[in-house]
Amino acid sequence: MKKISFVFMSCVLVVLLTLTGCSNEDTGGKESGDSSNGSSGSSILSKVIDNKKLVAGVNDELPGFGYIDESGKNVGFDVDFARVLAAGAIGDAEAVEFRPLSAQERFTAVQTGEVDVLIRNTTWTTNRDSEVGLNFAPTTFYDGQGIMVRADSGVESLEDLKGMRIGVDTGTTTELNLADQMRALGIEHDAVVFDGQDAVVAAYESGSIDAWTTDKSGLVARQAVMENPDDHKILEENLSKEPLGPSVKGGDDKWFDAVNWMVFATIQAEEYGITSKNVDEFLESENPEIRRLLGTEGNLGEQLGLPKDFAYQIIKQVGNYGEIFEKNLGAETIFKLDRGLNALHTDGGILYSPPFR
């Protein structure tokens, strides 16, 4: 009996070990490669650092945010935040490959891994956060949707748009927002859909549509570069809330965390008064919070899988949030946008960073 029991238990042990091995084999790939568990092995962060290049999906037709300047260079507010990520992760703000994407192309590009990050005036919504599978980093620009009409059109409110042709870019939240608001107000109109904002603006300027709609920042940016800006006006009413910012593929927590804190670094730097011009002076600061931010104390960079001085590199090479805003959209540009909600919480806005500790 003892011999039979021993043989039986030995067989059971072999089976259990085999099953355990199969189970570990099935999950081993996930544990070592699924970055949602915090591993950087297959994270986009590792790829960016190893390749010494960030691939960013951007707009190339929205002045102020993402466009091509006269020298053929990608410039703009969103473009500079792509450079923020490259400076923080790689140490080189210019190590970015810009991929221009249409509104319809952008989500597929993130899902398939064609781009590492999407920074293309994209609104954070429930659907995009869940079904589309994006993770949204901190909002870099709080916006609202508006409508542009000709100054002599007699249009003063949404109600005055009854029966008019309104242009909208397909594949955007603006398309649904327009339909929702006009339906709620019972305003009949003709929504004319175009593939790309350049096409919408061309139709508007040619007179084939009476008005057009997008985020107010986009309307201001476009109006500033029209032949006769004063011939057009933007209605005061907001059709929606439009929080815009970077987004990455869902499930990669390591990369998502890194992007979050690189963006936060620009906001925190502005709050501390640290700029691209004076950041070297702050390296000698005795303030422990500043020392942690700049990497002269602690190991926050290491915790994120980033270089120790990631925030220093961001500030030195690109600037703090305020510098990025003023350079691309502020009072010294043709857009002359006020900070508004995009001011620091200490200045009446809603921007602030969680603590670097």
N, C-alpha and C positions, 0 to 999 in steps of 0.2 A: 504493500500500500504506500509506504513511504517513497519507494522508487517511482511508482505511478504518479503520485502527487508531485514529486519533484519534476518529472518529465512534463506533466501538465502545466505546472507553473512556469517552467522554462519556455514552453510554447507560447503561453499567454504573454510573457515578457517580450519575446521576439516580436509578436504581433503588435504589441503596444509601442515598442521602439520603432517599428517600421512605420506605423501610423503617425507617430510623432515626427519622424523624419520627413514624411510626405507633407505633413502640416507645415513644418518649418520651411520646407522647400517652396510650398505654395505661397507662403507669406513673406518669405525671405526677400524676394524682389521688392515687395512693397516697403518692408522695413528699411532696406538699404537704399531704395531708389525713390520712394514716394516722399517728396519734400513736404507734404502736408504733415508729416510726423516730425518735421524739424530738421531732417537730414539735408545737408547742402550738396550731397553727392550728385543728384540729378537736378538740382535747382537751377533755374535760369540765372541766379546770381553766380553760381560757379561757372556757367558757360560764358557769361559776360566778362568775368575776371580772367578766365583762361584764354579767351579769344582777344582780350584787350579791346573789345568793341561792343557798344550798345546799339542795337537796332531799334529805332523808335518810329512808330507810326504817327505821322503828323499831317497837318493840313498844309498845302502850299499855295492856297488862294485866299487866305483870310488875313488882310493887313492888320498888323499889330499883334497877332497871335501866332500865325504860321504862314509864311510866304517867302518868296524868293526875291532878294533885293537886286539892285542893278548889277552887282558884281557876280550874281549867280549863287549867292550864299543863302542858306536857310536861316531866317531870322524871325524873331517874334517872342512873345511871352511864353507860349507853350514850348517853343523850340528851346528857349533858355532853360526850361525845367528839364528837358531831355539832357541838356549839358550838365545840369546839376547832378543828375544821376550818374553820368559818366565820370564827372569829377570825383564824386563820392566813392563809387565802386572801383574805378580804375586808376584814378589820380590824374586823369587827362580829360578836361571838358570838351576837347575836340574829337575824342574817340567815339563819335556817333555816326552811324549810317542812317540817314533819314529816308524813310519810305513814305512818299506821299500816298494817302489813301482817301478814297471817296467815302461818303457817309455809308454807302452800302457795303463797301469792302472792309471797313475797319474791324468789325467784330470777328469776321472769319480770319483775318490776319492774326489776331490775338489767339484765337482758338487753335489754329494750326501751328502756331509757333513761328510764323513768318516774321513777327516782330516781338521784341522782348517786353515792350511797354507801348501803350497807346496814350498819346498826349495830343489830343486833337479835338478841342472844344466839345467834349463828350459829357453829356448829362448823366449823373448818377440817378438811376431809377430802380424800383423794385425788380422789374423784369430783367434788366441788364445784370443786376446783382445776383439773380437766382437762375432763371432759365437760360440766359445767354452765357452765364458762367464766368463773369468778370468779378474781380475784386477791386474796389475803388479805393485809391489812396486818399489822403486828405484833400479836401476841396481847395483848389488854388485860386478859383475865381467864382464868387457868388454873383449870379446873373439872373436875368428875367427875360422872358420873351416879349418882344414888341413888334410893332408894325410901322413901316415907312410908307409915306404917301407924298405926293407932290404938294408943295407949300400952297399952291393956288387951287387945290382940289376941293376946298371947302369941307374936307373931312376933319372933324375934331374929336370924334369918339368912335368906338366900335360900331355903334348903331348906324353911323353915317356910311358904313361900308356895305350896306344892304344892296345886293345885286351886282356888286363889283367883282372883278377878277383879281384874285390874290395869289401871288406866286409863293411857292414853298419848295424846299429841297426835299426830295424823297428819301425815305429811310431815316428820318430824324424825328425827335420828339416834337419838333415844331409842327409837323404835319398833323399829329394827333391832337396836340394842344389847340391848334386853330379850330379843328373840327369840334372838339369838346366845348370850347368857349362860345363859338358861334351857335352851336346847337342849344346850349344852355340859355342863351339870350334870345333864341328864336330868330336869328339873323340869317336870311338866305344869302348865299354868296356862291361864287364859282371858284373853287380851289384849283389852281393850275399847278401841276407837279412837274418839277424839272430834276434832271440828274446832275447835281452839282450847283454850288452857289454862284459860280461864274455865269452859268446859263440863266439862273433866276435874275441876276442883276442886269444881264444883257437884255432880257425881255422887258424888264421894268424900264430901263433907260430908253428902249426903243418905243415904248408906249403900248406894247401888246398886252400888258397887265397894268392894273390900276394901282396896286400896292404889293408889297412883299413883306414876308415875316421871317424872323430868325431871332437869336438872342440879341438883346439890346446892345451888348458890346460889339457884336458883329455888324449891327446896323450903323453904329457910330463909326466903326472902322471903315466901312464901305462908303459912308457919306463923306468922310474926310478926303477920300481920293476921287470922288466924282468930279466931273468937269465944272459943275456949278453947285457946290454943296448947299448953298442957301436956297436953291430951288426945291429942296426936299426937307421934310420934317419927320420926326419920330413921335408917334402918339404917346401920351403920358401913361396910358394904361398898360399894366403888366398882364400878360396872358397866363403866366406860370412862374414857378421857381425853377431856376436852372443852375444847380451846383455843378461846376465843371472842374475836372481834375484828371490826374493820371489814372489809368487802370491797367491791371495785369490779369493774366490767366488765373482762374480760381484753382485752389488746391496746392499752390506753391507758397506755403507760409514763409519760408526763408526769404524768398525774393520780395514777397508782399511786405514783410516787416522792414526789410532794408529800404524799400522805396518809401514807405511811410516815414521813417525816421530821417531819411535824407531830405524829404520835403519839410518836415518839422524843423530841421536844422536851419533852414532859411528864415523861418518865422521867428524862432528863438533868437537867432543872431540879431535880427532887427530889434527885438525887444531889449536885448542887452546893449544895443548901440554899436554892435560889431559890424564893420563894413569891409569891403574888399581892400579899402585903402588903409584901414587901421588895425586889421586883424593881427598883424605881427606884434603890435604893442600889447595886445591882450594875451599873448602867449606867456607874459610875465605876471599875469593877474594872480592874486591870492584868493580870489573868489572861487570856492570849490565847485560851484555850479558851472561857471565859465570854464574852469580847468577840465571838468568832465566833458563838456561840449566840444572843446577843442582837442581833446585827447592827450592833454599834458598830465592827466591824472585819471586813474581808473582804467577799465577795459571795456567800455561800452561798444567800441568798434568791433572788438573781438567777439562780443556776445552776438552781434548782428551779422557776423561773417564779413565785416568790412574792415578796411585799414583803420588803424588807431586814430589817424588824423583825418578821417573822412569829412567831418564837418569843416575843419580848417580848409581843406582843399576846395570844398564847395564854395565857401565864402570868399576865399582868395581868388579863385579862378572865375567865378560867376557872379557872386554877390549875395547879399541877403534879400529877403522877399521885397522889401521896399525898393532896393536898387533895381531889381528885375522889373518891378511894376513901372517905376518912373522911366526907366530906359526905353521901354516898349510902348507904354500907354499913357504916361503921365503928362504933367503940365508942359514939359519941353518938347513933346511930340505933337504931331498934327491931330492926334486924337483927343488930347487934353482931358482924359478921363479922371474924375475924382475917385478917391479910394472907396468912399462909401462903406458898404458892408465889408469891403476887403481891407479895411484898416485894422490895425492891432486892437485888441480888446481894450487896451489902455487909451486908445484914441477914438473910441466910439464905434469901432467896428466889431467883428466877431471872430477875428483870427487870433488864435493862441495855440501854443504847443504844449503837449503834456510834458512833465518834467524829465530832464535827462539825468536819470539816476538809476 
